[in-house]
Amino acid sequence: MANRVVQSGSPKLVFPCTQILRAAVCRAAVGTAILVVGPITLGAAQDGPGDLEKIIGETVPCVDGRAGIFECGNVDLVSFLPVRDLGGSPGIGTNDVWGWTDEENGRDYAIVGLHDRTSFVDVTDVHEPIWLGSLERTDGTRRTLWRDIKVHGNFAYIVSDSSGRHGVQVFNLTELRAFDGIPIKFEEFSRYDGIASAHNIVINKQHPFAYVVGANGAGETCGGGLHILNIEDPRDPVFVGCFSDTRSGRARTGYSHDAMCITYRGPHGAYLGHEICFGANETVLSIADLTDKQAPVAIGLGEYPNTAYAHQGWINDEHTYFYLNDEGDEVSGLSSGTRTLIFDVRKLDDPVLVGQYVTESPATDHNLYIRDNLMYQSNYRSGLRVYDVTDPAELSPVGYFDTVPWGSNEGMGNLSTGALGSWSNYPFFDSGVIVVTSGLEGLFLLKVQGVHE
């Protein structure tokens, strides 16, 4: 059973007491009573009808709302690898996913987080994905629900939450070229140990800096805000400083659950060309100028009603609107369905909530990304949802693919076993294929009909 936190005074306000709601909330939610019961146990049996089989060779088209056993709409199933074909043992599940294209040979690779390792999959031939091998978690650390990856140049940077002294693993992605048909047990290139656990890592690929967010357990945590690293030399990442906006976060430490940092090209002229970071800081959207790493500046805060847990978000291509998800509002009854919060950020110092898109599905939203005015949402039990944001203040449904072929779409699934549904996706490959992770199911390669043909 997962730890639970029950907050009195609000109807149905019951949350998993995990990193989904920070430990600080579980310890001391302001003005509420708290009940915490039992640990999370990974490795339990899946709550579905059994292991799914690998699907390769040819696309399974979405016809009349189905692609094989999966519900869908306008999204085809290109291929699928179950967790066991990613190196995972029974009960191990997937979490984050990112991508890398080798500029030397043009090959595409999915970098897939699992509870106990990071796996690498060649997705160049989208109908024949190949598991190349895995990088084990840092020695002496626990397996955990949370592993997150970002890429700068030819290196992947990997963090893990609630895992002990994991640090930041650095992996040289060019080692993937060595695959000769037998899965490889890869070794880390280097490791930064200035932090222990962390919830995520953020990289603006135009600059040689990484931002560890949600650091905890040991080292310089920066209050859970941005722990800034210079990664010019991947062999030796160097701590540069901290940024945290203490107006935000449950404990007012500036804790950031996830963030996005960009080289700004939007309409607010004073910040043109600056490095701007947007943080999902539990209670609000935080906007900051990180151009000067020695003197970062808080710019603005975006508030919204019925706040449970500001989790993650992404900006549109024009850098004018930011889309935020709240991971706790559906399960707590604060929203009747999956809710996407739409902020007008044309004035970075005055972000304004201009819309809330709420679906009929009660599924919990998790990670979303935007490419070419299409939003790709991983929404746990309802899978991948795709929206057109050409009109930035409105979301127009384009298609969907439910990665969990059993049970209801309600909430966030079974946290205690990792059977959550779609955790994340990566829609940035030139092939147009969206790589999607789904809890204990595995890795999906999906394609929106008529897009990036």
Secondary structure by P-SEA (a helix, b strand, c coil): ccbbbbbccccccccccccccccccccccccbbbbbbbbbbccccccccccccccccccccccccccccccccccccccccccccccccccccccccccccccccbbbbbbcccccbbbbbbccccccccccbbbcccccccccccccccccccbbbbbbcccccccbbbbcccccccccccccccccccccccccccccccccccccbbbbcccccccccccccccccccccccbbbbcccccccccccccccccccccccccccccccccccbbbbbccccbbbbbbcccccbbbbccccccccccccccccccccccbbbbbbcccccccccccbbbbbbbccccccccccbbbbccccccccbbbbcccbbbbbcccccbbbbbcccccbbbbcccccccccccccccccccccccccccccccccccbbbbbcccccbbbbbcccccc
